[in-house]
Amino acid sequence: MARPDRVLPEPARLPRHVAVIMDGNRRWARARGLPPALGHRRGAEAVRRTVEACARLGIRYLTLYAFSSENWRRPPQEVDQLMELLRHYLKSEIDQLHEKDVRIRVIGERAGLAPDIVAMIEEAEERTRGNRRIDVLVALNYGGRQEIVRACRRIVEAVRAGRLEPDALDEERFAAFLDTAGVPDPDLLIRTSGEQRISNFLLWQLAYTELVFLPVLWPDFDEEHLVEALLEYARRERRYGAAAG
């Protein structure tokens, strides 16, 4: 919970959409002499805290970078543990998320995921489809460049099928072919662990997003850190390429 003496930004100054690169699980575990799996498990607890805090603060969309297309290069045992944690999360958390009016959406390439995980994702999305308090987008087997390539393939298919005239393609229509179709671009990106890069995350969508990098490792991320990022966002003037006022 945020401290009672900390002043939150006015609702009009809050971002509508927050994206998070959840970095630092393995470093958190390594610093404590623990296996990576325990760091990822503690990171899952931080996910729960963050979803609840964003819903409570009125954030409408939250996108979490959970597993990148590059993460398959990690040791097989660690990848297997991550997939088991995902299975556990999909089984144990969906009931509570549904009760709290949270909608779950998963972006990324599902073809690379195990069939049982894909089935659980589809069930979670269908069950929570009507929820409206907050949309939580989970990026799994996701890469920004790969998403843009997928969008281009969908556009080619639409043109071949006669559903789209090439001359009619503009930025708005292009965005409709992305995994995030129908979701506004993030206003704020938070990356934990102190790293200052976007790591192939939402490359199209982050064009005008405010970036905040925090030194905290993801398992330690809590509402205080979220509020810190929100306050930093509220202090900035978003000009979208226009001259300063």
C-alpha positions in Angstrom: 0.0 0.0 0.0 1.1 3.6 -0.7 2.1 5.6 2.4 -0.8 7.8 3.6 1.4 10.8 3.5 2.4 10.4 -0.1 0.4 12.6 -2.5 -0.8 10.7 -5.5 -1.1 12.5 -8.9 -4.5 13.8 -9.8 -6.6 11.3 -11.8 -6.2 13.4 -14.9 -2.4 13.2 -14.6 -2.4 9.4 -14.3 -1.5 7.3 -17.3 -4.2 5.3 -18.9 -1.9 2.5 -19.9 1.2 1.3 -18.0 3.6 -1.2 -19.5 6.2 -3.0 -17.3 9.4 -4.8 -18.1 9.7 -7.1 -15.1 13.5 -7.4 -14.8 15.6 -8.7 -11.9 14.1 -12.1 -10.8 17.4 -14.0 -11.4 19.6 -11.3 -9.8 17.3 -11.2 -6.8 17.7 -14.9 -6.3 21.4 -14.9 -7.0 22.1 -12.2 -4.4 20.4 -14.5 -1.8 22.1 -17.7 -2.9 18.8 -19.1 -4.2 17.9 -20.9 -7.4 16.4 -18.8 -10.2 13.0 -20.6 -9.7 12.5 -18.9 -6.3 13.3 -15.5 -7.9 10.6 -16.1 -10.5 8.2 -17.3 -7.8 8.7 -14.1 -5.8 8.3 -12.2 -9.1 4.9 -13.7 -9.5 3.9 -12.3 -6.2 5.0 -8.8 -7.4 2.8 -9.3 -10.4 -0.2 -9.9 -8.1 0.7 -6.7 -6.1 1.1 -4.7 -9.2 -2.2 -5.8 -10.8 -4.1 -5.0 -7.6 -2.4 -1.6 -7.1 -3.0 -0.5 -10.7 -6.7 -1.5 -10.4 -7.0 0.3 -7.1 -5.4 3.5 -8.6 -7.5 3.5 -11.7 -5.0 2.4 -14.3 -7.1 1.1 -17.1 -4.5 -1.0 -19.0 -1.5 -2.9 -17.7 0.9 -4.8 -20.0 3.5 -7.1 -18.4 6.5 -8.5 -20.3 6.5 -12.0 -18.9 8.5 -14.1 -21.3 10.2 -12.9 -24.4 10.9 -14.8 -27.6 14.6 -14.5 -26.6 14.0 -16.2 -23.2 14.0 -19.6 -24.8 17.8 -19.3 -24.9 17.9 -19.7 -21.1 18.9 -23.0 -19.6 16.2 -25.6 -20.3 15.6 -26.3 -16.6 14.9 -22.6 -16.0 12.5 -22.4 -19.0 10.7 -25.5 -17.7 10.3 -24.0 -14.3 9.0 -20.8 -15.8 6.4 -22.7 -17.8 5.3 -24.6 -14.7 5.0 -21.3 -12.8 2.8 -20.0 -15.6 0.6 -23.1 -15.4 0.3 -22.6 -11.7 -0.6 -18.9 -12.1 -3.2 -19.7 -14.7 -4.8 -22.3 -12.5 -4.6 -20.5 -9.2 -5.1 -16.8 -10.0 -7.8 -16.6 -12.6 -10.7 -17.1 -10.2 -9.5 -14.2 -8.1 -8.8 -12.0 -11.1 -12.2 -12.7 -12.5 -13.9 -11.8 -9.2 -12.0 -8.5 -9.2 -13.3 -7.6 -12.7 -9.9 -8.1 -14.3 -9.7 -8.9 -18.0 -6.8 -11.1 -19.1 -5.3 -10.9 -22.6 -2.2 -12.6 -23.8 -0.1 -11.2 -26.7 2.8 -13.0 -28.4 3.3 -16.1 -30.6 1.2 -18.9 -29.1 2.5 -21.5 -31.5 5.7 -21.9 -29.5 3.8 -22.6 -26.2 2.7 -26.0 -25.0 -0.8 -27.0 -26.0 -2.1 -27.2 -22.4 -0.8 -23.7 -21.7 -2.5 -22.4 -24.9 -5.7 -24.0 -23.8 -5.5 -22.4 -20.3 -4.8 -19.0 -21.9 -7.8 -19.3 -24.1 -10.0 -20.3 -21.2 -8.7 -17.4 -19.1 -9.3 -14.9 -21.9 -12.8 -16.2 -22.6 -13.8 -16.3 -19.0 -12.7 -12.7 -18.2 -13.7 -11.2 -21.6 -16.5 -9.2 -20.1 -14.5 -7.7 -17.2 -14.0 -3.9 -17.3 -12.1 -2.7 -14.3 -8.6 -3.2 -15.8 -7.3 -5.0 -18.8 -4.1 -7.0 -18.1 -2.1 -7.9 -21.2 0.6 -10.5 -20.6 3.3 -10.7 -23.2 4.3 -14.4 -23.6 6.8 -15.7 -26.2 6.7 -12.1 -27.4 9.1 -9.9 -29.3 8.4 -6.5 -30.8 10.1 -7.1 -34.1 8.3 -10.5 -34.4 5.0 -8.8 -33.7 5.5 -6.3 -36.5 6.4 -9.1 -38.9 3.2 -10.9 -37.9 1.2 -7.7 -38.6 2.8 -7.4 -42.0 1.8 -11.0 -42.8 -1.8 -10.3 -41.7 -1.8 -7.2 -43.9 -0.6 -9.1 -46.9 -3.3 -11.7 -46.3 -5.9 -9.0 -46.1 -4.8 -7.4 -49.3 -4.8 -10.7 -51.1 -8.3 -11.4 -49.8 -9.5 -8.0 -51.0 -10.3 -6.8 -47.5 -7.7 -4.0 -47.6 -6.6 -1.6 -50.4 -2.8 -1.0 -50.1 -3.3 2.8 -50.6 -5.7 2.8 -47.6 -3.0 1.5 -45.2 -1.9 4.2 -42.7 -0.6 4.1 -39.1 -4.1 3.6 -37.6 -4.9 0.7 -39.9 -1.5 -0.8 -39.4 -2.0 -0.8 -35.6 -5.2 -2.8 -36.0 -3.1 -5.7 -37.2 -0.8 -5.7 -34.2 -1.3 -8.1 -31.2 -2.5 -5.0 -29.2 -5.3 -4.1 -31.6 -7.9 -2.1 -29.8 -5.7 -1.1 -26.9 -4.3 2.4 -26.6 -0.5 2.8 -26.7 1.3 2.8 -23.3 1.6 6.2 -21.7 4.2 5.0 -19.3 6.8 2.2 -19.4 8.5 1.1 -16.2 11.6 -1.1 -16.3 12.9 -2.5 -13.0 16.5 -3.6 -12.1 18.2 -0.5 -13.3 18.7 -1.6 -16.9 17.9 1.2 -19.4 16.7 -0.4 -22.6 13.4 -1.7 -24.0 14.6 -5.1 -25.0 12.4 -5.7 -28.1 9.2 -4.8 -26.2 6.3 -3.1 -27.9 8.5 -1.4 -30.5 5.6 0.2 -32.4 3.5 1.1 -29.4 6.3 2.8 -27.4 6.9 5.6 -30.0 5.7 8.4 -27.6 5.7 6.6 -24.3 7.4 8.1 -21.2 10.2 5.8 -19.9 11.0 5.4 -16.2 13.8 3.1 -15.1 13.9 2.0 -11.4 16.9 0.4 -9.7 14.6 -2.0 -7.7 14.7 -5.7 -8.6 11.3 -7.0 -9.8 10.5 -9.3 -6.8 10.8 -6.2 -4.5 8.6 -4.0 -6.6 5.6 -2.8 -4.7 3.0 0.0 -4.7 5.5 2.5 -3.4 7.7 2.0 -6.4 4.6 2.2 -8.7 3.6 5.5 -7.2 7.2 6.7 -7.6 7.0 6.0 -11.3 3.5 7.6 -11.6 4.7 10.8 -9.8 7.6 11.0 -12.2 5.2 10.5 -15.2 2.9 13.3 -13.8 5.9 15.7 -13.7 6.6 15.4 -17.3 5.1 17.4 -20.2 4.1 15.1 -23.1 4.5 17.1 -26.4 4.4 14.3 -29.0 7.0 16.1 -31.1 5.6 19.7 -30.6 7.5 22.6 -29.2 7.6 23.2 -25.5 5.0 25.5 -24.1 
